[in-house]
Amino acid sequence: MISFDLTAVALGMAIGTAMSAVFFAGLAWGMRIALRSARPVALLALSAAIRISVLLGIGWLVVAQRGPWSLLGYAAAFLMVRFITTTIMSVAPASGDAQ
């Protein structure tokens, strides 16, 4: 029988939640900077490459330290934060002069 390591899942979820928040904060920050830039595509590509590399690198370290169950928590946390973030952004009113 396969043993379920709840501690590893919880650790993966905790680190995954923090890293996902950093990921999406970086996305928002990168978008703000890119929209004011003369070369937004290059800036967004660089931002995406850095954010994805950091997210996957930390995920790899978590899995290397705690095993495959931590990957489940890490991935579930990312999906949860992504769902919450996209839900908030789709409901939030647009900033600007439109009324």
N, C-alpha and C positions, 0 to 999 in steps of 0.2 A: 504494500500500500504506500502511496506517495504521502509524505508528511507535508502538512501545510504550515509554513512559517509566518505566523501573523505579525511577528515583530519585524520581519524583513519587509512585508507588505506595508506596514505602517510607516517604517522608515522611508521606503520608496515613495509613499504618498506625501510625506512631509517634505522631503527634498524636492520631489516633483512639483508640488504646489508652489514652493518658493521659486524654483527655476522657471516655471511656467509664467509666474507673475513677472519675473525679470524679463523673460522672453517677450511678453506682450507689452510691457512698459518700453522695452527697447524698440519694438515695432512702432509704437505711437511716437516716440521721440524721433526715430528715423524718418517717419512720414512727415513730421513737422519740418525737419531740416530739409528733406528732399523737396518739399513743395516750395521752399524758398530758394532752392539751388538752381544753377544754370544747367546742371547735368543730373537730373533726378534719377534716371534709370541706373546709372553707374553707382550712385550713392545707395539706392535701395538694394541693388545686387550685392554690394559690399556688406551692407547691414544684414541682409538675409544670410549671407555666408558666415558671418561672425556669429550671429544669434543661433543658427542651426548647429554650427560646430561646437559652440559652448554647451548648448542643450544636450547634444548627443554625447559630448565628452564627459560631462558630469553624469549623465545616465550610465555611460559605460563604467565609470568609476564606482557608482553605486552598485551596479550588478557585479562587478569584480569583487567588491567587498562583502556583499550580503547575499549574493546568489540570484537565481532567476526569479524567485518570488518578489524580490524588490523591483524587478522590471515591471511586473504586473501593477504594483502600486504607483510606480513612476509614470507609466503610460496612462493609467486611469486618472491620475491627478492632472496630467496634461490635458486630457480630453475634458475633464470636469471644468478646469479653469478656462479652456477654450470655449466651452458651451456657455459658461457664465459671462465671459467677456463679450462674446458675439451677441448674446441676448441683451446685455446692458447697452452695447453700442447701437443695436438696432432700435431700441426703445428710446434712447436719449435724444432729446431735441437737438437739432443742428444749431451750432453757435453762429451768430451773425446777425444781420439786420432783418432777416425774413421773419414775418409775424403772421 
